[in-house]
């Protein structure tokens, strides 16, 4: 009985999260000539004194630069 109730609740929750409408744009795909990637933002932190997380702006900046150099070339 518990399993049946669990399956019914799971089915109701899943059906509530599913969109029944297909997302369509007014722009035809033939008008899209190029897709540009978004510049990533990386928030890298390290463990500082007292076992506390501290943000590292220089590591975040370096990661973003590496990402642009290697992935952003397209």
PyMOL commands that set and color helices and strands:
alter all, ss='L'
color gray80, all
select helices_A, chain A and resi 2-17+29-31+49-51+57-70
alter helices_A, ss='H'
color red, helices_A
select strands_A, chain A and resi 45-48+52-55
alter strands_A, ss='S'
color yellow, strands_A
deselect
rebuild
show_as cartoon
